[in-house]
Amino acid sequence: MSAFEEPGGLFSYGEARGEQFRLAAGYIDRILKGEKPADLPVQAPTKFELIINLTTAKALGLTIPASLLSLADELIE
């Protein structure tokens, strides 16, 4: 969960933070083994997550479609 939805953001869609940390650890390992940072390839995120805050939706009087709820990686109730 990002810092956006917990305090009341309605939803967020973006890269999975855990995946980004894993990729960063791989870069650190390669640098510590002697590779130059300038020689490392740029890596784009490959995993994204959708988080929906149902408490905020209810407070705003919104109904989130079931099709969107089924796609969510996390629901905050």
N, CA and C of each residue as an Amber inpcrd file, in Angstrom:
protein
   231
   0.8450000  -1.1700000   0.0000000   0.0000000   0.0000000   0.0000000
   0.8870000   1.2290000   0.0000000   0.4980000   2.2170000  -0.7360000
   1.2670000   3.4550000  -0.7450000   0.7160000   4.4050000   0.3190000
   1.4030000   5.4870000   0.4920000   1.0020000   6.4700000   1.5020000
  -0.2310000   7.2490000   1.0660000  -0.7080000   7.0370000  -0.1410000
  -1.8280000   7.8000000  -0.6720000  -3.1880000   7.2620000  -0.2320000
  -3.3980000   5.9580000  -0.3150000  -4.7330000   5.4020000  -0.0470000
  -5.0490000   5.3160000   1.4440000  -4.0730000   5.0090000   2.2470000
  -4.3390000   4.8030000   3.6780000  -4.9840000   6.0160000   4.3420000
  -4.4890000   7.2480000   4.1030000  -5.1320000   8.3890000   4.7490000
  -6.4200000   8.8490000   4.0760000  -6.8400000   8.2260000   2.9800000
  -8.1280000   8.5830000   2.3980000  -8.1610000   8.7430000   0.9000000
  -7.0750000   8.4760000   0.2120000  -7.1000000   8.5300000  -1.2530000
  -8.0680000   7.4910000  -1.7890000  -8.7550000   7.7880000  -2.8520000
  -9.7750000   6.8820000  -3.3900000  -9.1560000   5.6400000  -4.0220000
  -8.1690000   5.8170000  -4.8850000  -7.5030000   4.6600000  -5.4740000
  -6.1340000   5.0730000  -6.0050000  -5.3120000   4.0970000  -6.2530000
  -4.0230000   4.3570000  -6.8960000  -3.6880000   3.1930000  -7.8060000
  -2.9280000   3.5040000  -8.8280000  -2.4490000   2.5000000  -9.7650000
  -1.0090000   2.8600000 -10.0670000  -0.1120000   1.9290000  -9.8130000
   1.2980000   2.2030000 -10.0650000   2.1260000   0.9550000  -9.8580000
   3.4380000   1.1420000  -9.9650000   4.3320000  -0.0030000  -9.8210000
   4.2520000  -0.5700000  -8.4100000   4.4280000  -1.8710000  -8.3350000
   4.4140000  -2.5560000  -7.0400000   5.7100000  -2.2110000  -6.3090000
   5.5930000  -1.6220000  -5.1470000   6.7810000  -1.1710000  -4.4240000
   7.7030000  -2.3110000  -4.0480000   7.1680000  -3.4230000  -3.6670000
   8.0060000  -4.5640000  -3.3130000   8.8700000  -5.0040000  -4.4800000
   8.3060000  -4.9530000  -5.6700000   9.0500000  -5.3150000  -6.8780000
  10.1730000  -4.3210000  -7.1220000   9.9120000  -3.0440000  -6.9050000
  10.9450000  -2.0240000  -7.0950000  12.1000000  -2.2220000  -6.1100000
  11.7900000  -2.5720000  -4.8820000  12.8420000  -2.8230000  -3.8890000
  13.6730000  -4.0340000  -4.2990000  13.0330000  -5.0620000  -4.8290000
  13.7560000  -6.2530000  -5.2670000  14.7040000  -5.9110000  -6.4110000
  14.2290000  -5.1200000  -7.3660000  15.0840000  -4.7080000  -8.4760000
  16.2520000  -3.8510000  -7.9910000  15.9900000  -2.9600000  -7.0420000
  17.0560000  -2.1130000  -6.4960000  18.1160000  -2.9600000  -5.8060000
  17.6920000  -3.9910000  -5.1030000  18.6470000  -4.8710000  -4.4260000
  19.5500000  -5.5540000  -5.4510000  19.0090000  -5.9270000  -6.5840000
  19.8140000  -6.5260000  -7.6430000  20.8630000  -5.5620000  -8.1770000
  20.4800000  -4.2920000  -8.3190000  21.4340000  -3.2790000  -8.7640000
  22.5490000  -3.0950000  -7.7370000  22.1930000  -3.0100000  -6.4800000
  23.1860000  -2.8420000  -5.4140000  24.1630000  -4.0070000  -5.4080000
  23.6380000  -5.2060000  -5.5610000  24.4950000  -6.3930000  -5.5960000
  25.4980000  -6.3040000  -6.7460000  25.0310000  -5.9090000  -7.9020000
  25.9180000  -5.8160000  -9.0690000  26.9730000  -4.7300000  -8.8860000
  26.6040000  -3.6080000  -8.2860000  27.5590000  -2.5250000  -8.0370000
  28.6150000  -2.9780000  -7.0270000  28.1750000  -3.6660000  -5.9690000
  29.1170000  -4.1440000  -4.9640000  30.0680000  -5.2010000  -5.5240000
  29.6540000  -5.8690000  -6.5790000  30.5200000  -6.8610000  -7.2170000
  31.4340000  -6.2330000  -8.2670000  31.3770000  -4.8960000  -8.4170000
  32.3230000  -4.2070000  -9.2750000  31.7920000  -3.5950000 -10.5490000
  30.5370000  -3.7960000 -10.8890000  30.0160000  -3.1890000 -12.1120000
  29.8470000  -1.6880000 -11.9190000  30.0520000  -0.9520000 -12.9800000
  29.8810000   0.4940000 -12.9320000  28.3910000   0.8180000 -13.0690000
  27.8730000   1.7240000 -12.2270000  26.4530000   2.0850000 -12.3240000
  26.0540000   2.5720000 -13.7160000  26.9470000   3.2650000 -14.4120000
  26.6320000   3.7710000 -15.7480000  26.4550000   2.6500000 -16.7640000
  27.0000000   1.4640000 -16.4590000  26.8950000   0.3330000 -17.3810000
  25.6440000  -0.5160000 -17.1510000  24.9230000  -0.2460000 -16.0800000
  23.7320000  -1.0410000 -15.7690000  22.5570000  -0.5750000 -16.6260000
  21.7480000  -1.5000000 -17.0940000  20.6040000  -1.1180000 -17.9300000
  19.4930000  -0.4600000 -17.1070000  18.7370000   0.3690000 -17.7670000
  17.5630000   0.9600000 -17.1300000  16.4730000  -0.1000000 -17.1350000
  15.8360000  -0.2900000 -15.9910000  14.7660000  -1.2830000 -15.9110000
  13.4520000  -0.5840000 -15.5910000  12.4660000  -0.8670000 -16.3880000
  11.1300000  -0.3350000 -16.1560000  10.3570000  -1.3180000 -15.2810000
   9.4220000  -0.8180000 -14.4950000   8.6150000  -1.7280000 -13.6850000
   7.8380000  -2.7010000 -14.5630000   7.6790000  -3.9100000 -14.0630000
   6.9470000  -4.9320000 -14.8130000   5.6660000  -5.3430000 -14.1070000
   5.5500000  -5.0130000 -12.8400000   4.3530000  -5.3720000 -12.0800000
   3.7060000  -4.1000000 -11.5460000   2.4200000  -3.9810000 -11.7980000
   1.6560000  -2.8260000 -11.3330000   0.5260000  -3.3150000 -10.4380000
   0.0730000  -2.4310000  -9.5360000  -1.0220000  -2.8310000  -8.6490000
  -2.0630000  -1.7250000  -8.5520000  -3.2990000  -2.1620000  -8.3990000
  -4.4340000  -1.2640000  -8.2400000  -4.9530000  -1.4360000  -6.8160000
  -5.0290000  -0.3180000  -6.0930000  -5.5230000  -0.3280000  -4.7110000
  -6.7250000   0.6080000  -4.6510000  -7.8230000   0.1140000  -4.0840000
  -9.0540000   0.9020000  -3.9890000  -9.4440000   1.0360000  -2.5240000
  -9.7280000   2.2640000  -2.0970000 -10.1580000   2.5330000  -0.7330000
 -11.6870000   2.6190000  -0.7240000 -12.3140000   1.5390000  -0.2710000
 -13.7820000   1.4890000  -0.2610000 -14.3800000   2.3960000   0.8090000
 -13.6370000   2.6660000   1.8710000 -14.1070000   3.5800000   2.9180000
 -14.2750000   4.9810000   2.3450000 -13.3000000   5.4220000   1.5650000
 -13.3720000   6.7420000   0.9280000 -14.4980000   6.7750000  -0.1010000
 -14.6360000   5.7140000  -0.8840000 -15.7090000   5.6570000  -1.8820000
 -17.0720000   5.7850000  -1.2060000 -17.2440000   5.0930000  -0.0950000
 -18.5190000   5.1560000   0.6300000 -18.7550000   6.5660000   1.1640000
 -17.7060000   7.1930000   1.7130000 -17.8330000   8.5440000   2.2530000
 -18.1980000   9.5500000   1.1610000 -17.7600000   9.3100000  -0.0540000
 -18.0700000  10.1890000  -1.1800000 -19.3790000   9.8270000  -1.8690000
 -20.0090000   8.7330000  -1.4420000 -21.2540000   8.2950000  -2.0490000
 -21.0580000   7.6460000  -3.4100000 -19.8820000   7.0690000  -3.6330000
 -19.5780000   6.4320000  -4.9140000 -19.7740000   4.9280000  -4.8420000
 -20.2140000   4.3670000  -5.9270000 -20.3080000   2.9160000  -6.0580000
 -19.2560000   2.4780000  -7.0670000 -18.3460000   1.6450000  -6.6250000
 -17.2860000   1.1560000  -7.5020000 -17.8250000  -0.0740000  -8.2370000
 -17.7670000  -0.0960000  -9.5610000 -18.2870000  -1.2390000 -10.3170000
 -17.5850000  -2.5450000  -9.9270000 -18.3460000  -3.6160000  -9.9140000
 -17.8010000  -4.9290000  -9.5600000 -16.6650000  -5.3350000 -10.4930000
 -16.7520000  -4.9310000 -11.7520000 -15.6850000  -5.2810000 -12.6980000
 -14.3600000  -4.6380000 -12.2960000 -14.4070000  -3.4260000 -11.7400000
 -13.1910000  -2.7580000 -11.2770000 -12.7130000  -3.3710000  -9.9660000
 -13.6290000  -3.7050000  -9.0940000 -13.2650000  -4.3410000  -7.8200000
 -12.5700000  -5.6780000  -8.0530000 -12.9970000  -6.4060000  -9.0660000
 -12.3870000  -7.7040000  -9.3380000 -10.9570000  -7.5660000  -9.8570000
 -10.6220000  -6.4230000 -10.4170000  -9.2690000  -6.1840000 -10.9260000
  -8.3060000  -5.6900000  -9.8470000  -8.8470000  -5.2220000  -8.7230000
  -8.0100000  -4.6260000  -7.6720000  -7.1070000  -5.6730000  -7.0150000
  -5.8730000  -5.2530000  -6.7310000  -4.9370000  -6.0900000  -6.0060000
  -5.1920000  -6.0170000  -4.5130000  -5.7270000  -4.8620000  -4.0740000
  -6.0130000  -4.6830000  -2.6490000  -7.2190000  -3.7850000  -2.5020000
  -8.0880000  -4.1180000  -1.5370000  -9.2420000  -3.3100000  -1.2020000
  -9.1090000  -2.8970000   0.2560000  -9.2590000  -1.6030000   0.5130000
  -9.2070000  -1.0970000   1.8800000 -10.6380000  -0.8770000   2.3300000
 -11.0140000  -1.5470000   3.4200000 -12.3920000  -1.4310000   3.9240000
 -12.4090000  -0.7950000   5.3010000
